[in-house]
Amino acid sequence: MIIGIKYCGGCNPKYDRGNIVTKLISEFKDLTVELVKEGKTYDLIVVLCGCTSCCANHQNLHGKYGKVFILSDKDYSIISNAINNIMLQK
């Protein structure tokens, strides 16, 4: 499974977004996690917003199973649940 990571611009981060990615890689060792590239389709897009403005441009990003938006470090379970649900579907 390939996960595309999209970071916001980081103008007002309220948490360490990199820690979310580190935790993701640690928990799901079989994933390929990379910075998102426009024009490529991923299994899932993770948009790491630093605050509740959620201003990261994501309209041109394609995830076969959609996108998840993370607004705080407490939202990690959103990613974990989405990945587990996708694995059950495959």
Secondary structure in CASP SS format (residue, H / E / C, confidence):
PFRMAT SS
TARGET T0000
AUTHOR 0000-0000-0000
METHOD secondary structure of the structure
MODEL  1
M C 1.00
I E 1.00
I E 1.00
G E 1.00
I E 1.00
K E 1.00
Y E 1.00
C C 1.00
G C 1.00
G C 1.00
C C 1.00
N C 1.00
P C 1.00
K C 1.00
Y C 1.00
D C 1.00
R H 1.00
G H 1.00
N H 1.00
I H 1.00
V H 1.00
T H 1.00
K H 1.00
L H 1.00
I H 1.00
S H 1.00
E H 1.00
F C 1.00
K C 1.00
D C 1.00
L C 1.00
T E 1.00
V E 1.00
E E 1.00
L E 1.00
V C 1.00
K C 1.00
E C 1.00
G C 1.00
K C 1.00
T E 1.00
Y E 1.00
D C 1.00
L E 1.00
I E 1.00
V E 1.00
V E 1.00
L E 1.00
C C 1.00
G C 1.00
C C 1.00
T C 1.00
S C 1.00
C C 1.00
C C 1.00
A C 1.00
N C 1.00
H C 1.00
Q C 1.00
N C 1.00
L C 1.00
H E 1.00
G E 1.00
K C 1.00
Y C 1.00
G C 1.00
K E 1.00
V E 1.00
F E 1.00
I E 1.00
L C 1.00
S C 1.00
D H 1.00
K H 1.00
D H 1.00
Y H 1.00
S H 1.00
I H 1.00
I H 1.00
S H 1.00
N H 1.00
A H 1.00
I H 1.00
N H 1.00
N H 1.00
I H 1.00
M H 1.00
L H 1.00
Q H 1.00
K C 1.00
END
